[in-house]
Amino acid sequence: MKKISILIPCYNEEENIEDMITSIEAIFKNQLTKYDYEIIFIDNASEDKTREIIEKSCAQSKKVKAIFNVRNFGQFNSPYYGILQTDGDCTINLACDFQDPVELITKFIEEWENGYKIVIGIKKKSKENKIMFLLRSCYYKIVKKISNVKQIEHFTGFGLYDKEFLDVLRKIDDPTPFMRGLVAEYGYKIKEIPYVQPLRKAGKTKNNLYTLYDAAMLSFTSYTKIGLRLATFGGLIVSIFSFIIGLIYLILKLMYWDRFSAGSVPILIGTFFLGAVQLFFIGFLGEYIMAINERVKKRPLVIEEKRINFDQ
């Protein structure tokens, strides 16, 4: 009997835990009866009753397992680490807020049985804020165009991964992994399943401007050279432009010594413009340096506080 691992990263999801377990169990009892399964929650140091509810669920069923982190290790490290701890024939990663439709589990497994090592969900539409969805679409198109690796638009990590692919991920020694990029870079033939993203079933989103920016910068620094290229070519263009302007001013001054007065305004404008350009690219280069710094530290992805229902 093949075993399906369901990984559910969570942080402050007390209102969704029990409904998520009930929904998954119903699918396996009614539609996927020939498969064994396990439901693994990896909790990123929740501050509400999430852990208490998970522990209660683990006590009621050995198929429900848990990994508790000692602190919040971020939206990328924790799910990635959790995926690597599964031992099923395949692993399905989905969010705990029901924005990843649970009913697609059946479709994922069907395509997996057809031979696909990776089956992922692609958001074609979303019931979230239309402006936010538009901004996400613009972001994905920009990253896809400038990336060294062909990126997948509107892919959040929701999908099924064969154990063969997970063995590849286990060999990657990256303390700041970007799962979406790794799937595009190292993935086998991928089957995409379109879906409409629903609203959260309960609770509030944990994403904010900072976390979205963090995700954007991780993808930029991991899979693009555009920041470095912009700094190089931008500096060259500004230097040539400044040289031409300076040469024109010098010629005009020599030709019309008594009548031509340059004044201080061009100097001030030029100074502020060049200062702004320099600060922008220093910050952009700093993102690359910070990404390098995180990787050379070789720190663990997460540190566990405890596990529940895992065989020793």
Residue frames relative to the residue before (quaternion, step in Angstrom):
aa qw qx qy qz dx dy dz
M 1.0000 0.0000 0.0000 0.0000 0.00 0.00 0.00
K 0.3822 -0.7302 0.5199 0.2247 3.58 -0.75 1.04
K 0.2853 -0.7674 0.5578 0.1366 3.52 -1.11 0.80
I 0.1831 -0.7766 0.5980 0.0759 3.55 -0.92 1.00
S 0.1890 -0.7699 0.6009 0.1022 3.57 -0.79 1.02
I 0.1421 -0.7680 0.6208 0.0676 3.55 -0.90 0.98
L 0.1038 -0.8044 0.5837 0.0383 3.58 -0.53 1.14
I 0.0409 -0.8032 0.5938 -0.0261 3.55 -0.83 1.05
P 0.1956 -0.7672 0.6004 0.1129 3.62 -0.33 1.18
C 0.0245 0.8239 -0.5653 0.0311 3.59 -0.95 0.75
Y 0.0363 0.7509 -0.6592 0.0173 3.50 -1.30 0.53
N 0.8321 -0.1097 0.0093 0.5435 3.56 -0.51 1.24
E 0.3983 0.7072 -0.4785 0.3351 3.57 0.71 1.13
E 0.1156 0.8501 -0.5071 0.0826 3.59 1.03 0.73
E 0.6853 0.5013 -0.2919 0.4404 3.61 1.07 -0.67
N 0.7428 0.4371 -0.2156 0.4590 3.59 1.21 -0.38
I 0.4995 0.7058 -0.4133 0.2855 3.60 1.18 -0.49
E 0.7243 0.4488 -0.2651 0.4513 3.60 0.65 -1.09
D 0.6511 0.5061 -0.3197 0.4666 3.60 0.98 -0.81
M 0.6279 0.5357 -0.3369 0.4530 3.58 1.03 -0.74
I 0.6559 0.5037 -0.3086 0.4700 3.60 0.91 -0.90
T 0.6555 0.5206 -0.3054 0.4538 3.58 0.92 -0.94
S 0.6675 0.5138 -0.2989 0.4484 3.59 0.94 -0.91
I 0.6788 0.4821 -0.2908 0.4715 3.58 0.92 -0.90
E 0.6482 0.5173 -0.3214 0.4571 3.58 0.93 -0.87
A 0.6394 0.5309 -0.3280 0.4492 3.60 0.98 -0.78
I 0.6367 0.5323 -0.3273 0.4518 3.60 1.01 -0.78
F 0.7077 0.4494 -0.2700 0.4735 3.59 0.90 -0.90
K 0.6672 0.5000 -0.3100 0.4568 3.60 1.04 -0.63
N 0.7727 0.3721 -0.1821 0.4811 3.58 1.05 -0.77
Q 0.8149 0.2651 -0.1114 0.5032 3.61 1.00 -0.77
L 0.7885 0.2637 -0.1212 0.5422 3.58 1.06 -0.72
T 0.0919 0.8657 -0.4861 0.0761 3.53 0.93 0.93
K 0.6735 0.5071 -0.3080 0.4409 3.62 1.11 -0.49
Y 0.6551 0.4899 -0.3116 0.4835 3.59 1.27 0.11
D 0.3457 -0.6554 0.6224 0.2520 3.51 -1.25 0.59
Y 0.0658 -0.8187 0.5701 0.0182 3.59 -1.13 0.48
E 0.0995 -0.7468 0.6497 0.1011 3.50 -1.38 0.27
I 0.2283 -0.7508 0.6059 0.1307 3.56 -1.11 0.72
I 0.0561 -0.8200 0.5694 -0.0184 3.57 -0.50 1.21
F 0.1489 -0.7598 0.6285 0.0742 3.54 -0.81 1.08
I 0.0685 -0.7490 0.6550 0.0725 3.57 -1.00 0.81
D 0.1599 -0.8321 0.5301 0.0315 3.52 -0.38 1.32
N 0.2991 -0.7847 0.5290 0.1217 3.53 -0.82 1.13
A 0.7059 -0.4755 0.2571 0.4578 3.58 0.73 1.16
S 0.0205 0.8273 -0.5573 0.0673 3.58 0.70 1.13
E 0.3318 -0.7625 0.5320 0.1594 3.54 -1.14 0.73
D 0.6384 0.4773 -0.3452 0.4954 3.59 1.26 0.12
K 0.7426 -0.4034 0.2838 0.4529 3.62 -1.05 -0.62
T 0.2696 0.8018 -0.4986 0.1893 3.59 1.24 0.32
R 0.6987 0.4725 -0.2850 0.4552 3.60 0.77 -0.99
E 0.6274 0.5420 -0.3356 0.4472 3.56 1.00 -0.78
I 0.6722 0.4840 -0.2903 0.4793 3.58 0.98 -0.85
I 0.6381 0.5232 -0.3277 0.4600 3.59 1.00 -0.79
E 0.6505 0.5147 -0.3168 0.4600 3.59 0.93 -0.89
K 0.6363 0.5245 -0.3211 0.4657 3.57 1.00 -0.81
S 0.6671 0.4984 -0.2931 0.4698 3.58 0.99 -0.87
C 0.6287 0.5329 -0.3257 0.4634 3.57 1.08 -0.73
A 0.6463 0.5207 -0.3140 0.4611 3.57 1.06 -0.74
Q 0.6813 0.4934 -0.2795 0.4628 3.58 1.13 -0.65
S 0.8108 0.0746 -0.0152 0.5803 3.59 1.12 -0.62
K 0.4142 -0.7169 0.5113 0.2304 3.56 -0.88 0.99
K 0.5835 0.5813 -0.3751 0.4253 3.58 1.23 -0.27
V 0.6445 0.4602 -0.3151 0.5230 3.57 1.27 -0.26
K 0.0312 -0.8116 0.5820 -0.0401 3.56 -0.68 1.12
A 0.1520 -0.8073 0.5669 0.0616 3.54 -1.21 0.42
I 0.1006 -0.7237 0.6781 0.0789 3.49 -1.30 0.63
F 0.1288 -0.7951 0.5908 0.0465 3.56 -0.72 1.09
N 0.2952 -0.7584 0.5586 0.1603 3.57 -0.75 1.07
V 0.5502 -0.6284 0.4311 0.3414 3.58 -1.09 0.63
R 0.7828 -0.0134 -0.0005 0.6221 3.59 1.21 -0.50
N 0.6411 -0.5057 0.3986 0.4177 3.55 -1.31 -0.02
F 0.1271 -0.8247 0.5501 0.0344 3.59 -0.50 1.20
G 0.6871 -0.5205 0.2769 0.4247 3.57 1.17 0.45
Q 0.6453 -0.5842 0.3696 0.3251 3.51 -1.33 0.46
F 0.6962 0.4551 -0.2803 0.4793 3.62 1.22 -0.21
N 0.6915 0.5045 -0.2928 0.4260 3.58 0.81 -0.99
S 0.6836 0.5215 -0.3023 0.4115 3.58 0.83 -0.98
P 0.6909 0.4462 -0.3101 0.4768 3.67 0.76 -0.85
Y 0.6376 0.5340 -0.3315 0.4455 3.58 0.98 -0.82
Y 0.6528 0.5032 -0.3048 0.4773 3.57 0.96 -0.90
G 0.6501 0.5356 -0.3153 0.4372 3.57 0.94 -0.87
I 0.6296 0.5412 -0.3293 0.4497 3.57 0.99 -0.84
L 0.6756 0.5056 -0.2877 0.4529 3.56 1.01 -0.85
Q 0.6580 0.5172 -0.3121 0.4496 3.62 1.20 -0.35
T 0.5528 0.6147 -0.3998 0.3959 3.59 1.22 -0.13
D 0.1911 -0.7990 0.5615 0.0994 3.58 -1.16 0.53
G 0.3842 0.7301 -0.4814 0.2959 3.58 1.20 0.43
D 0.6479 -0.4863 0.3995 0.4291 3.57 -1.30 0.10
C 0.7612 -0.0343 -0.0255 0.6471 3.54 1.28 -0.37
T 0.2621 -0.7569 0.5803 0.1471 3.56 -1.26 0.44
I 0.1672 -0.7654 0.6150 0.0894 3.55 -0.98 0.91
N 0.1706 -0.7882 0.5884 0.0594 3.54 -0.76 1.12
L 0.1654 0.7893 -0.5793 0.1185 3.58 -0.75 1.01
A 0.5536 -0.6290 0.4446 0.3166 3.53 -1.19 0.65
C 0.5231 -0.6712 0.4466 0.2765 3.52 -1.20 0.65
D 0.6321 0.5804 -0.3219 0.4000 3.59 1.24 -0.26
F 0.4986 -0.6855 0.3879 0.3620 3.60 1.36 0.14
Q 0.4425 0.6620 -0.4883 0.3570 3.61 1.16 0.38
D 0.6296 0.3867 -0.3146 0.5959 3.54 1.36 -0.16
P 0.3778 -0.7742 0.4503 0.2346 3.64 -0.24 1.23
V 0.4279 -0.7234 0.4904 0.2305 3.56 -0.68 1.14
E 0.6241 0.5781 -0.3426 0.3986 3.59 1.05 -0.71
L 0.5808 0.5870 -0.3772 0.4194 3.61 1.21 -0.27
I 0.4339 0.6994 -0.4613 0.3313 3.61 1.24 -0.18
T 0.6526 0.5232 -0.3076 0.4536 3.57 0.94 -0.92
K 0.6698 0.4965 -0.2908 0.4694 3.58 0.95 -0.91
F 0.6212 0.5451 -0.3364 0.4514 3.58 1.01 -0.81
I 0.6925 0.4764 -0.2790 0.4644 3.57 0.84 -1.01
E 0.6055 0.5579 -0.3497 0.4470 3.59 1.05 -0.71
E 0.6949 0.4530 -0.2702 0.4888 3.59 0.91 -0.92
W 0.5934 0.5559 -0.3543 0.4619 3.58 1.13 -0.63
E 0.6664 0.4896 -0.2938 0.4793 3.56 0.98 -0.84
N 0.6235 0.5334 -0.3324 0.4650 3.58 1.23 -0.41
G 0.6918 -0.5119 0.2631 0.4360 3.57 1.29 0.01
Y 0.5417 0.6190 -0.4119 0.3922 3.61 1.21 -0.10
K 0.3623 -0.7398 0.5304 0.2005 3.57 -0.88 0.97
I 0.7755 0.1633 -0.0894 0.6033 3.56 1.21 -0.53
V 0.0034 0.7692 -0.6379 0.0365 3.55 -0.86 1.04
I 0.0202 -0.8391 0.5420 -0.0420 3.59 -0.51 1.15
G 0.4207 -0.6788 0.5443 0.2570 3.52 -1.27 0.51
I 0.1346 -0.7846 0.6034 0.0478 3.56 -0.94 0.93
K 0.3646 -0.7358 0.5304 0.2103 3.56 -0.75 1.06
K 0.1555 -0.7891 0.5893 0.0768 3.58 -0.53 1.15
K 0.7678 0.0177 -0.0018 0.6404 3.52 1.21 -0.65
S 0.1305 -0.7865 0.5978 0.0834 3.54 -1.24 0.32
K 0.3949 -0.7135 0.5315 0.2290 3.53 -1.12 0.73
E 0.4463 0.6704 -0.4626 0.3707 3.57 1.30 0.20
N 0.7609 -0.3368 0.2725 0.4831 3.56 -1.31 -0.11
K 0.4768 -0.7102 0.4408 0.2720 3.58 -0.72 1.09
I 0.6285 0.5307 -0.3387 0.4568 3.57 1.05 -0.73
M 0.6499 0.5134 -0.3139 0.4643 3.59 0.98 -0.84
F 0.6480 0.5072 -0.3203 0.4693 3.58 0.99 -0.81
L 0.6317 0.5283 -0.3241 0.4656 3.59 1.05 -0.76
L 0.6552 0.5059 -0.3082 0.4689 3.58 0.96 -0.87
R 0.6290 0.5225 -0.3301 0.4717 3.57 1.02 -0.80
S 0.6427 0.5318 -0.3206 0.4487 3.58 0.96 -0.88
C 0.6484 0.5086 -0.3100 0.4742 3.58 0.97 -0.86
Y 0.6407 0.5311 -0.3195 0.4531 3.56 0.97 -0.87
Y 0.6734 0.4999 -0.3018 0.4533 3.59 0.84 -0.97
K 0.6626 0.5062 -0.3142 0.4539 3.59 0.96 -0.84
I 0.6419 0.5173 -0.3261 0.4626 3.59 1.01 -0.78
V 0.6783 0.4868 -0.2918 0.4666 3.57 0.86 -0.99
K 0.6410 0.5312 -0.3250 0.4488 3.58 0.98 -0.83
K 0.6821 0.5026 -0.2858 0.4477 3.58 1.01 -0.83
I 0.7854 0.3445 -0.1750 0.4836 3.61 0.93 -0.85
S 0.5273 0.6640 -0.4048 0.3422 3.60 1.24 -0.17
N 0.5234 -0.6192 0.4916 0.3176 3.54 -1.25 0.59
V 0.7392 0.2827 -0.1559 0.5910 3.57 1.24 -0.58
K 0.5165 -0.6455 0.4591 0.3253 3.57 -0.94 0.84
Q 0.2203 -0.8083 0.5381 0.0929 3.56 -0.46 1.23
I 0.4225 -0.6970 0.5287 0.2370 3.55 -1.28 0.49
E 0.3687 -0.7579 0.4979 0.2044 3.56 -0.63 1.14
H 0.8661 0.0709 -0.0873 0.4871 3.53 -1.13 0.85
F 0.4426 0.6308 -0.4910 0.4064 3.52 1.00 0.96
T 0.1812 -0.8317 0.5221 0.0536 3.56 -0.62 1.16
G 0.6408 -0.4759 0.3429 0.4953 3.59 1.27 -0.21
F 0.5040 0.6444 -0.4086 0.4047 3.55 1.34 -0.20
G 0.4824 0.6637 -0.4609 0.3381 3.56 -0.57 1.13
L 0.5007 -0.6190 0.5201 0.3093 3.53 -1.43 -0.08
Y 0.0820 -0.7969 0.5985 0.0017 3.55 -0.97 0.97
D 0.4035 -0.7165 0.5221 0.2263 3.55 -0.74 1.10
K 0.6114 -0.5814 0.3940 0.3648 3.58 -1.13 0.65
E 0.5744 0.5852 -0.3754 0.4320 3.58 1.18 -0.52
F 0.6681 0.4740 -0.2910 0.4943 3.57 1.02 -0.79
L 0.6314 0.5315 -0.3320 0.4567 3.58 1.04 -0.73
D 0.5970 0.5457 -0.3599 0.4650 3.59 1.13 -0.57
V 0.6100 0.5308 -0.3416 0.4790 3.58 1.13 -0.63
L 0.6613 0.5113 -0.3039 0.4570 3.58 0.94 -0.89
R 0.6361 0.5477 -0.3309 0.4312 3.59 1.04 -0.74
K 0.6583 0.5027 -0.3065 0.4691 3.57 1.19 -0.46
I 0.5951 0.5648 -0.3600 0.4440 3.58 1.26 -0.25
D 0.1725 -0.7996 0.5707 0.0718 3.56 -0.58 1.15
D 0.2922 0.7509 -0.5268 0.2707 3.55 0.27 1.31
P 0.2869 -0.7947 0.5086 0.1656 3.62 -0.47 1.14
T 0.7433 0.2641 -0.2047 0.5796 3.61 1.26 -0.12
P 0.0137 0.8543 -0.5190 0.0241 3.60 0.56 1.14
F 0.1854 -0.7390 0.6377 0.1134 3.55 -1.18 0.69
M 0.3334 -0.8136 0.4424 0.1764 3.53 0.08 1.38
R 0.6530 0.5292 -0.3317 0.4284 3.58 0.88 -0.88
G 0.6780 0.4815 -0.2867 0.4757 3.55 1.01 -0.80
L 0.6433 0.5315 -0.3231 0.4464 3.58 1.01 -0.80
V 0.6187 0.5308 -0.3465 0.4641 3.59 1.03 -0.72
A 0.6806 0.4791 -0.2868 0.4744 3.58 0.95 -0.88
E 0.7057 0.4844 -0.2631 0.4451 3.58 1.02 -0.83
Y 0.8272 0.2260 -0.0788 0.5084 3.57 0.81 -1.03
G 0.4723 0.7189 -0.4194 0.2903 3.57 1.26 -0.13
Y 0.4969 -0.6135 0.5233 0.3206 3.50 -1.29 0.50
K 0.7446 -0.2932 0.2635 0.5386 3.57 -1.15 -0.49
I 0.2065 -0.8240 0.5246 0.0561 3.54 -0.67 1.17
K 0.2172 -0.7430 0.6205 0.1258 3.52 -1.07 0.85
E 0.1897 -0.7983 0.5659 0.0812 3.57 -0.70 1.10
I 0.1355 -0.7770 0.6129 0.0471 3.54 -0.94 1.01
P 0.2843 -0.7781 0.5319 0.1755 3.63 -0.47 1.11
Y 0.0661 0.7895 -0.6089 0.0388 3.55 -1.14 0.62
V 0.4200 -0.6580 0.5579 0.2817 3.54 -1.31 0.34
Q 0.3456 -0.7635 0.5083 0.1983 3.55 -0.61 1.11
P 0.2910 -0.7672 0.5439 0.1756 3.60 -0.68 1.06
L 0.6089 -0.5123 0.4389 0.4173 3.54 -1.32 0.00
R 0.6474 -0.4812 0.3991 0.4359 3.56 -1.25 0.27
K 0.4784 -0.6712 0.4829 0.2956 3.56 -1.02 0.79
A 0.7836 -0.1049 0.0970 0.6046 3.58 1.03 -0.81
G 0.7367 0.4101 -0.2964 0.4486 3.55 -1.24 0.37
K 0.4737 -0.6585 0.5120 0.2826 3.54 -1.36 -0.02
T 0.5751 -0.5977 0.4346 0.3509 3.54 -1.14 0.65
K 0.3727 -0.7313 0.5294 0.2144 3.58 -1.09 0.72
N 0.5484 0.6135 -0.3976 0.4060 3.57 1.29 -0.09
N 0.0037 0.7668 -0.6418 0.0058 3.52 -1.14 0.69
L 0.7630 -0.3643 0.2499 0.4718 3.56 -1.29 -0.08
Y 0.6607 0.5178 -0.3168 0.4415 3.59 0.97 -0.82
T 0.6861 0.4754 -0.2994 0.4623 3.62 0.86 -0.90
L 0.6337 0.5157 -0.3308 0.4723 3.59 1.08 -0.70
Y 0.6385 0.5111 -0.3171 0.4802 3.57 1.05 -0.79
D 0.6284 0.5440 -0.3255 0.4507 3.56 1.02 -0.83
A 0.6578 0.5017 -0.3036 0.4726 3.57 0.99 -0.86
A 0.6502 0.5226 -0.3155 0.4523 3.56 0.97 -0.87
M 0.6883 0.4798 -0.2874 0.4620 3.59 0.89 -0.91
L 0.6158 0.5414 -0.3566 0.4478 3.61 1.05 -0.67
S 0.6698 0.4764 -0.3020 0.4829 3.58 0.98 -0.79
F 0.6357 0.5296 -0.3321 0.4529 3.60 1.00 -0.77
T 0.7427 0.4251 -0.2403 0.4582 3.57 0.75 -1.03
S 0.6714 0.5045 -0.3013 0.4517 3.59 1.16 -0.53
Y 0.8456 0.1916 -0.0432 0.4963 3.56 0.94 -0.85
T 0.7241 0.3568 -0.2783 0.5205 3.61 1.14 0.35
K 0.2886 -0.7238 0.5990 0.1845 3.52 -1.31 0.45
I 0.3554 0.7987 -0.4429 0.1989 3.54 1.35 0.00
G 0.6328 0.5452 -0.3444 0.4286 3.60 1.00 -0.76
L 0.6767 0.4809 -0.2799 0.4821 3.54 0.93 -0.92
R 0.6575 0.5040 -0.3105 0.4660 3.58 0.98 -0.83
L 0.6375 0.5245 -0.3285 0.4588 3.59 0.98 -0.79
A 0.6424 0.5222 -0.3220 0.4593 3.57 0.97 -0.84
T 0.6743 0.5007 -0.2918 0.4577 3.57 0.95 -0.89
F 0.7497 0.3974 -0.2228 0.4798 3.57 0.67 -1.11
G 0.6138 0.5444 -0.3463 0.4550 3.58 1.09 -0.69
G 0.6546 0.5051 -0.3060 0.4720 3.55 0.96 -0.85
L 0.6438 0.5242 -0.3147 0.4602 3.58 1.02 -0.82
I 0.6764 0.4966 -0.2958 0.4566 3.58 0.89 -0.95
V 0.6633 0.4942 -0.3064 0.4711 3.57 0.92 -0.90
S 0.6338 0.5330 -0.3306 0.4527 3.59 1.02 -0.76
I 0.6656 0.4888 -0.3026 0.4759 3.59 0.93 -0.89
F 0.6463 0.5238 -0.3122 0.4588 3.55 0.99 -0.92
S 0.6641 0.5015 -0.2981 0.4675 3.59 0.93 -0.91
F 0.6388 0.5281 -0.3249 0.4554 3.59 1.01 -0.80
I 0.6570 0.5101 -0.3083 0.4616 3.59 0.97 -0.89
I 0.6545 0.5060 -0.3083 0.4696 3.58 0.93 -0.92
G 0.6562 0.5123 -0.3061 0.4618 3.57 0.95 -0.88
L 0.6539 0.5111 -0.3094 0.4641 3.58 1.00 -0.83
I 0.6335 0.5258 -0.3258 0.4648 3.60 1.02 -0.81
Y 0.6593 0.5042 -0.3097 0.4639 3.57 0.93 -0.91
L 0.6460 0.5237 -0.3216 0.4528 3.58 0.99 -0.81
I 0.6615 0.5039 -0.3060 0.4635 3.59 0.93 -0.88
L 0.6590 0.5097 -0.3018 0.4635 3.57 0.95 -0.93
K 0.6547 0.5117 -0.3151 0.4585 3.56 1.00 -0.80
L 0.6672 0.4939 -0.3026 0.4683 3.59 0.99 -0.81
M 0.6858 0.4830 -0.2833 0.4649 3.58 1.05 -0.77
Y 0.7990 0.1548 -0.0564 0.5783 3.57 0.98 -0.85
W 0.0899 -0.8683 0.4864 0.0370 3.55 0.74 1.13
D 0.7644 0.3808 -0.2064 0.4777 3.57 0.81 -0.98
R 0.7402 0.4422 -0.2305 0.4510 3.58 1.07 -0.65
F 0.6970 0.4715 -0.2736 0.4658 3.62 1.13 -0.59
S 0.0059 0.7912 -0.6099 0.0457 3.56 -0.68 1.15
A 0.3228 -0.7837 0.5015 0.1737 3.57 -0.40 1.23
G 0.2546 -0.7909 0.5194 0.1999 3.56 0.97 -0.79
S 0.5791 -0.6174 0.4200 0.3272 3.58 -1.30 0.08
V 0.4998 0.6833 -0.4239 0.3219 3.62 1.22 -0.35
P 0.6698 0.4789 -0.3305 0.4613 3.67 0.78 -0.81
I 0.6277 0.5376 -0.3365 0.4514 3.56 1.07 -0.75
L 0.6654 0.5019 -0.3000 0.4641 3.58 0.94 -0.91
I 0.6543 0.5087 -0.3137 0.4633 3.58 0.93 -0.91
G 0.6669 0.5071 -0.2961 0.4586 3.54 0.91 -0.91
T 0.6514 0.5264 -0.3133 0.4476 3.57 0.99 -0.85
F 0.6832 0.4739 -0.2868 0.4758 3.58 0.90 -0.94
F 0.6391 0.5308 -0.3287 0.4492 3.58 1.00 -0.82
L 0.6928 0.4660 -0.2807 0.4734 3.58 0.80 -0.97
G 0.6300 0.5367 -0.3329 0.4520 3.58 1.05 -0.75
A 0.6536 0.5091 -0.3091 0.4670 3.57 1.01 -0.86
V 0.6432 0.5208 -0.3186 0.4621 3.59 0.98 -0.85
Q 0.6666 0.5090 -0.2997 0.4546 3.56 0.92 -0.91
L 0.6635 0.5009 -0.3084 0.4624 3.58 0.90 -0.89
F 0.6312 0.5385 -0.3358 0.4460 3.59 0.98 -0.82
F 0.7414 0.4131 -0.2424 0.4700 3.57 0.76 -0.98
I 0.5698 0.5539 -0.3915 0.4639 3.59 1.14 -0.45
G 0.6613 0.4970 -0.2991 0.4756 3.57 1.00 -0.84
F 0.6538 0.5133 -0.3091 0.4622 3.57 0.99 -0.85
L 0.6593 0.4851 -0.2995 0.4902 3.58 0.97 -0.85
G 0.5981 0.5743 -0.3496 0.4361 3.55 1.14 -0.67
E 0.6023 0.5528 -0.3564 0.4524 3.60 1.11 -0.65
Y 0.6493 0.4975 -0.3169 0.4800 3.59 0.98 -0.80
I 0.6574 0.5114 -0.3121 0.4572 3.57 0.94 -0.90
M 0.6442 0.5177 -0.3190 0.4639 3.58 1.00 -0.81
A 0.6389 0.5173 -0.3244 0.4679 3.58 1.04 -0.77
I 0.6361 0.5122 -0.3191 0.4808 3.57 1.03 -0.80
N 0.6462 0.5419 -0.3115 0.4379 3.56 0.96 -0.93
E 0.6573 0.5100 -0.3106 0.4598 3.58 0.97 -0.86
R 0.6848 0.4975 -0.2888 0.4473 3.56 1.02 -0.80
V 0.6906 0.4793 -0.2982 0.4521 3.61 0.93 -0.78
K 0.5490 0.6141 -0.4043 0.3976 3.61 1.19 -0.30
K 0.1886 -0.8276 0.5035 0.1614 3.57 1.19 -0.64
R 0.2716 0.7680 -0.5317 0.2318 3.56 0.97 0.81
P 0.5905 -0.5791 0.4093 0.3851 3.61 -1.13 0.52
L 0.6196 -0.5558 0.4009 0.3827 3.55 -1.18 0.58
V 0.7639 -0.1164 0.0972 0.6273 3.57 0.93 -0.97
I 0.2770 -0.6977 0.6191 0.2307 3.53 -1.36 0.13
E 0.3334 -0.7741 0.5083 0.1768 3.56 -0.67 1.10
E 0.3550 -0.6903 0.5873 0.2294 3.50 -1.21 0.66
K 0.7573 -0.2498 0.1573 0.5826 3.56 1.01 -0.86
R 0.2899 -0.7180 0.6037 0.1896 3.52 -1.37 0.30
I 0.1592 -0.7751 0.6038 0.0967 3.55 -1.19 0.57
N 0.8618 0.1207 -0.1346 0.4740 3.56 -1.04 0.96
F 0.4810 0.6098 -0.4789 0.4092 3.61 1.16 0.46
D 0.4759 -0.6524 0.5070 0.3015 3.55 -1.03 0.82
Q 0.4404 -0.7019 0.4955 0.2605 3.55 -0.91 0.90
